[in-house]
Amino acid sequence: MQKVEIRLSLAENVKTFVNIVNRYDFDIDLRAGRHVVDAKSILGIFSLDLSKPISLEIADDSGKNAADVQSLLNDIKPFLA
């Protein structure tokens, strides 16, 4: 599992972010405190406190998707905190 911090301060950022992460087949979660939501769910993201950085957790236990994970990290670079 890989973890990075992201910031989604504007509603337009959330829409763009969800469109990006939906291109990938592996599980991606967002954690804010004790709340965890699916990063592919726009409604789930809006239930979080977006005024603070959020932890993005990429589930890739097998290591088969290493190139895809790196591609995802490149795609979401504008959102990295």
N, C-alpha and C positions, 0 to 999 in steps of 0.2 A: 504494500500500500504506500502510495506517495501522498504527501500533504504539502500544500502551498496556501499562502494567505492571498485572498482576493478582496477587491473593493467594488461594490456595485451601488453607486450612489444615486444614479438616475434611472428612471423607469425605462428609458430607451436603452441603457446599458444592460438591463436585465433581459430585455427582449433579444438583443444581439447575442448575449451570453448564452441564453437557452437555445437559440438557433445553432450556435457553434457546437455546444456539447451534445446536442441531439444527433450529430453526425457520427458519433462514436458508439460502438456496441457495448463497451464495458460499463460497469456501474460507477457512477460519479455522484458523490454526496456532498452536501454543504452542512457544516456544523457551526452553530453559533451558541456557545455555552453548552447547555445540555440538549438543545434542540437540533435534530438532524432531519434534513429533507433531501429529497431526490433533486439533484442539480438540473434535471431535465424537466422539472415541474415549475412553471412560471408562478402558479399560485402558491406553491410551497416556498419559493424564494421570497415572495412578498409577505409571507408570514414571519420572516426573520427581521431582526433589527439591522437595517442596511446602513445605519450611520457609523457602524464600526466594521473593521475588517472581518471577513468570514473565512473559516478554514475549509478548503476544498480537498476532499479525500478521493483519490483515484484508486479503485480496487483493481489491482492487476497482480493477483497472487501467483499466477502461473508464470509471469514474465514473458508470455508469448506476444503480448501487445506492446513491447517496449518502444518500437518505432511509432506506434499509434499514440502512445502516451506522450512521447516527445513532440509529436505533431500537435496534439491537443495543447500542450504547454506553450508551443509557439503561437497557436491560434488565439489563446486567451492572454497573451502577453500584455495587451493594453489594460487588463483588469487586475494584474498582479499588484499586490500591495507592497 
